C-alpha cells in the first residue's frame, strides 16, 4: 500500500521471495526482509523493467544477522546479502497467480511499478511487513 503521510493512496498486489513466511537473515535464504528502509537508488533494469534499490542491510538487519549467527540459526560462514529492492517481472503470469518467486525482493506488475516509480525518491520510506 502506498501512503502519503498516514493516508493510504492505493494498494498493489505483490509477490515476495520463495520463502515468503520467514524474515531474511542471510544471502540465499530466499526470504524478503521485514523492516523500515530507505530508497538508495532507482534505475531501469534489463530483466525486471525497473528497480528501486533499498538500503538493505541496515543496522536492524545486521543485528538480526549477528544474533542468528550466535544462536546457530545460520551458518558461521553465511553472508548477509544485499541488493534487495522492489522490481517488476519478466514473467507476469507468476505475479498474476501470486507465486512468490524472487530471491528476497518485492515484485510488482510492471504497470504498477511504472505508476509508483516516479513518486519514489531517496527520502521515501519503505515499510515491509508480512501478513
N, C-alpha and C positions, 0 to 999 in steps of 0.2 A: 504494500500500500504506500503510495506517495502522499506526503503531507506537506502543507505549507503551515509552518508553526505547528499547532495542535489540530489543525483542520485536515481531515482526510480528503484528498482530491480524487484519487482513482486507485482501484485495486487491479493488479495484473496477475494472471496465472504464471507461476514459476516452477521450474524443476531444480533439484539440488544435486549434490553428489550422490554416487551409488548408495552409500550408507547415509541415508537421509535422517536417521534417528540420532546417532551419536554426534557429539561435538568434535570438531577437528582437533587432533593432538599432534599429528606429525605427517610428514610427507608420505604419500602412498596409502593413507587410511581411507581415502575417498569420501571423507566427511566434509560437510560445509561448516565453517566456523560460526559460532554464535558470539555476539558482542556488538560493540559500537565501534564503527570505523569511519575514517575519512577517505575521500577520494584522493588518490595520489596523482593519477593522470587518466586521460581518456584518449582513445585513438581508434582509427579503423583497424579491423582485424581481417586478414585474408580468409580465415576459416569460419569465423563466427560473426560476421558483419561488423559489429562494433565491440569495443572492450572498455569497461570502466574499471580501472585498477584500484583496488582498495589497499589501505595501509596495513594489511595482514602480513606478517605478525606484528602485533602491537604489544605493549607492556603486559596486558592481561593474558595474551596468548603465550608469551614467554613464561609467565608464572605458571599457567596450566601445564605447559610443556615440561618445565622443571619438576613440578610436583608429580606428574605422570611417570617421569623417568625414575625419580626417587622411590616411588611406590611400586616400580616394576611393571607398570601397565603398558609401557612401550620399551622397546629395546634401548640399551645404553648407547648404542651407536646411531639411533634414529636422528634424522634432521627434522627441523620444524616445518619446512616447506615455505612457499611464497607464491607470488603471482596469483593471488585469489582475487576474483573480480566478478563483475556482472557482464554477461555477454549474450549474444544472440545464439542462433543454432544453424548448423548446416543440414540438419535433418528435422524439419518441422513436425513430422509425424510423432517423433519421440516426445516432443513438448505437448502436442495435442492430446496424446493418451496419458500424459502425466508421468512418463517414465523418468525416474531420476538417473541421469546418465553421466553427469560431469564428474571430474576428479576432485571436486570440492567447491567449484564456482556455483553461481546462480545463473541459470539460463532463462531467458525470456524469448517469446516470439520476436523475430526481427522487427516487425512493425511496431510492437510495443516498446522495444528498446529504442527504436528511432524516435519515438514520441517523447521519452523521458531524457534521452541523451543531451539535448540542448539545454535542459533545465539543471543539469548537474555541473558542479564546479568543485574546486579544491576546498570550498567552505561547506560542502554538502556533507551532512552526517548520514550514515547508513547504519540502521539498526537491524541486525539479523537475529531473528528468534524463530524457533520452530514450534509448531502447534501440534 
